[in-house]
Amino acid sequence: MGLNIKNSDTESAIRALAEATGEKLTVAVHNAVAEKLARLNRGKGKPVLADYLVSLGTLQQALAARKLPKASEPGR
């Protein structure tokens, strides 16, 4: 199935990418889309940074409640 690019800015960007990479237009578009999909899929299943930071805060509070010595304190 073919694509018909009707946006002149998009067509110019594709041509510029193909020229910069030395690829044919179809290959340049394919590689760009594949790279973008790989980046998007790379983070799937991983916790969001905000969730990770909340869990670190919870852990820090739990450790503080136990009054554990810091690494720089004697006995460590």
N, CA, C and O of each residue as an XYZ file, in Angstrom:
304
protein
N       0.845     -1.161      0.000
C       0.000      0.000      0.000
C       0.900      1.236      0.000
O       1.875      1.296      0.749
N       0.584      2.189     -0.813
C       1.393      3.390     -0.903
C       0.853      4.520     -0.055
O      -0.311      4.517      0.347
N       1.697      5.465      0.204
C       1.313      6.680      0.918
C       1.389      7.842     -0.049
O       2.213      7.857     -0.963
N       0.521      8.813      0.165
C       0.551     10.017     -0.633
C       0.723     11.181      0.329
O      -0.236     11.595      0.981
N       1.935     11.710      0.424
C       2.231     12.800      1.343
C       1.762     14.106      0.711
O       2.263     14.515     -0.336
N       0.800     14.753      1.355
C       0.249     15.985      0.807
C       0.697     17.218      1.569
O       0.266     18.330      1.261
N       1.545     17.035      2.548
C       2.053     18.157      3.337
C       3.451     18.488      2.847
O       4.361     17.666      2.951
N       3.624     19.688      2.312
C       4.909     20.051      1.701
C       6.038     20.102      2.731
O       7.180     19.783      2.401
N       5.741     20.499      3.975
C       6.779     20.523      5.012
C       7.250     19.111      5.342
O       8.442     18.874      5.538
N       6.313     18.184      5.401
C       6.658     16.794      5.676
C       7.478     16.212      4.540
O       8.470     15.521      4.772
N       7.066     16.490      3.316
C       7.817     15.993      2.159
C       9.233     16.560      2.145
O      10.188     15.837      1.861
N       9.374     17.841      2.448
C      10.712     18.456      2.494
C      11.571     17.823      3.575
O      12.762     17.585      3.376
N      10.953     17.550      4.730
C      11.699     16.931      5.829
C      12.166     15.533      5.451
O      13.290     15.142      5.764
N      11.307     14.786      4.783
C      11.679     13.435      4.346
C      12.822     13.503      3.344
O      13.777     12.732      3.430
N      12.724     14.418      2.404
C      13.791     14.554      1.410
C      15.105     14.970      2.067
O      16.169     14.469      1.702
N      15.033     15.881      3.030
C      16.247     16.322      3.729
C      16.858     15.166      4.517
O      18.077     14.996      4.534
N      16.010     14.377      5.165
C      16.503     13.213      5.908
C      17.158     12.210      4.977
O      18.241     11.701      5.263
N      16.498     11.926      3.861
C      17.055     10.966      2.898
C      18.388     11.450      2.347
O      19.317     10.662      2.170
N      18.477     12.735      2.078
C      19.740     13.278      1.553
C      20.840     13.213      2.607
O      21.984     12.876      2.302
N      20.487     13.538      3.846
C      21.483     13.536      4.917
C      21.995     12.131      5.231
O      23.155     11.957      5.603
N      21.133     11.140      5.082
C      21.522      9.762      5.410
C      22.004      8.972      4.202
O      22.586      7.896      4.340
N      21.750      9.524      3.007
C      22.133      8.803      1.800
C      21.187      7.654      1.483
O      21.530      6.761      0.707
N      19.997      7.673      2.079
C      19.023      6.610      1.866
C      17.995      7.042      0.825
O      17.829      8.229      0.542
N      17.320      6.062      0.271
C      16.188      6.366     -0.597
C      15.051      6.854      0.297
O      15.060      6.608      1.503
N      14.069      7.546     -0.292
C      12.972      8.117      0.484
C      12.251      7.068      1.339
O      12.013      7.289      2.527
N      11.912      5.947      0.741
C      11.175      4.904      1.459
C      11.991      4.370      2.632
O      11.453      4.150      3.717
N      13.279      4.164      2.416
C      14.150      3.639      3.470
C      14.287      4.662      4.594
O      14.277      4.302      5.771
N      14.414      5.927      4.233
C      14.537      6.981      5.245
C      13.290      7.048      6.118
O      13.391      7.156      7.341
N      12.119      6.984      5.499
C      10.867      7.008      6.251
C      10.752      5.760      7.118
O      10.405      5.855      8.295
N      11.037      4.604      6.555
C      10.959      3.349      7.309
C      11.868      3.403      8.536
O      11.433      3.087      9.644
N      13.120      3.799      8.347
C      14.072      3.832      9.454
C      13.663      4.848     10.518
O      13.800      4.581     11.712
N      13.167      6.000     10.099
C      12.738      7.023     11.055
C      11.571      6.520     11.901
O      11.548      6.711     13.116
N      10.608      5.880     11.252
C       9.451      5.346     11.972
C       9.879      4.206     12.896
O       9.419      4.131     14.036
N      10.741      3.333     12.426
C      11.213      2.214     13.250
C      11.964      2.720     14.478
O      11.786      2.189     15.575
N      12.799      3.739     14.302
C      13.544      4.306     15.433
C      12.597      4.938     16.445
O      12.783      4.770     17.651
N      11.593      5.656     15.978
C      10.629      6.293     16.875
C       9.842      5.235     17.650
O       9.647      5.371     18.858
N       9.391      4.188     16.968
C       8.659      3.119     17.640
C       9.529      2.417     18.681
O       9.047      2.067     19.758
N      10.787      2.214     18.367
C      11.705      1.578     19.315
C      11.859      2.446     20.564
O      11.867      1.926     21.680
N      11.981      3.762     20.386
C      12.085      4.668     21.530
C      10.819      4.624     22.374
O      10.897      4.597     23.602
N       9.663      4.618     21.736
C       8.402      4.588     22.467
C       8.215      3.280     23.226
O       7.705      3.283     24.346
N       8.621      2.168     22.630
C       8.443      0.862     23.253
C       9.489      0.567     24.321
O       9.287     -0.299     25.172
N      10.600      1.285     24.275
C      11.687      1.046     25.222
C      11.221      1.248     26.657
O      11.663      0.526     27.551
N      10.340      2.211     26.896
C       9.920      2.519     28.253
C       8.706      1.757     28.737
O       8.303      1.918     29.889
N       8.110      0.930     27.891
C       6.899      0.213     28.299
C       7.224     -0.796     29.386
O       8.231     -1.501     29.332
N       6.356     -0.842     30.359
C       6.538     -1.779     31.458
C       7.434     -1.248     32.557
O       7.565     -1.879     33.606
N       8.050     -0.102     32.339
C       8.901      0.485     33.366
C       8.085      1.502     34.149
O       7.201      2.156     33.595
N       8.378      1.632     35.430
C       7.627      2.610     36.213
C       7.919      4.037     35.742
O       9.015      4.348     35.275
N       6.931      4.868     35.876
C       7.089      6.271     35.539
C       7.998      6.912     36.588
O       7.973      6.515     37.753
N       8.787      7.886     36.189
C       9.748      8.508     37.101
C       9.061      9.019     38.362
O       9.590      8.847     39.460
N       7.903      9.636     38.229
C       7.200     10.161     39.405
C       6.859      9.041     40.376
O       7.005      9.213     41.586
N       6.409      7.899     39.870
C       6.095      6.761     40.736
C       7.347      6.255     41.449
O       7.303      5.893     42.625
N       8.449      6.236     40.728
C       9.720      5.788     41.304
C      10.157      6.729     42.430
O      10.603      6.279     43.485
N      10.025      8.031     42.197
C      10.430      9.001     43.215
C       9.548      8.905     44.456
O      10.036      9.045     45.577
N       8.261      8.668     44.261
C       7.360      8.485     45.405
C       7.787      7.264     46.210
O       7.806      7.307     47.440
N       8.127      6.184     45.532
C       8.544      4.974     46.253
C       9.852      5.210     46.999
O      10.052      4.660     48.081
N      10.737      6.014     46.439
C      11.979      6.343     47.150
C      11.686      7.163     48.400
O      12.291      6.953     49.451
N      10.740      8.109     48.271
C      10.359      8.915     49.428
C       9.765      8.057     50.536
O      10.065      8.258     51.713
N       8.928      7.107     50.160
C       8.324      6.197     51.132
C       9.402      5.370     51.829
O       9.358      5.188     53.046
N      10.347      4.881     51.075
C      11.453      4.109     51.636
C      12.286      4.966     52.578
O      12.683      4.516     53.653
N      12.547      6.201     52.172
C      13.333      7.110     53.006
C      12.614      7.369     54.331
O      13.252      7.392     55.383
N      11.302      7.562     54.291
C      10.528      7.782     55.515
C      10.587      6.553     56.419
O      10.716      6.681     57.637
N      10.494      5.385     55.833
C      10.552      4.149     56.617
C      11.916      3.994     57.274
O      12.008      3.603     58.438
N      12.950      4.292     56.548
C      14.298      4.196     57.119
C      14.497      5.231     58.218
O      15.113      4.939     59.243
N      13.978      6.439     58.007
C      14.110      7.490     59.014
C      13.355      7.112     60.291
O      13.821      7.405     61.392
N      12.211      6.475     60.155
C      11.423      6.068     61.316
C      12.165      5.029     62.147
O      11.993      4.957     63.364
N      12.976      4.239     61.492
C      13.752      3.216     62.211
C      15.012      3.812     62.798
O      15.717      3.147     63.556
N      15.306      5.056     62.460
C      16.477      5.786     62.956
C      17.770      5.007     62.724
O      18.597      4.847     63.621
N      17.908      4.542     61.518
C      19.126      3.832     61.150
C      20.261      4.836     61.000
O      20.036      5.952     60.533
N      21.484      4.455     61.392
C      22.605      5.383     61.234
C      22.925      5.600     59.757
O      22.779      4.697     58.932
N      23.356      6.796     59.451
C      23.789      7.100     58.092
C      25.151      6.461     57.870
O      25.837      6.101     58.827
N      25.535      6.321     56.631
C      26.819      5.689     56.297
C      27.983      6.430     56.922
O      29.009      5.817     57.219
N      27.856      7.736     57.130
C      28.963      8.530     57.675
C      29.014      8.477     59.201
O      29.978      8.957     59.799
N      27.997      7.903     59.838
C      27.971      7.831     61.295
C      28.750      6.606     61.794
O      28.879      5.619     61.070
N      29.259      6.665     63.006
C      30.002      5.521     63.560
C      29.124      4.273     63.604
O      27.903      4.349     63.736
N      29.764      3.161     63.494
C      29.044      1.889     63.537
C      28.647      1.394     62.179
O      27.990      0.358     62.075
N      29.014      2.084     61.142
C      28.697      1.678     59.778
C      29.909      1.175     59.106
O      29.851      0.781     57.941
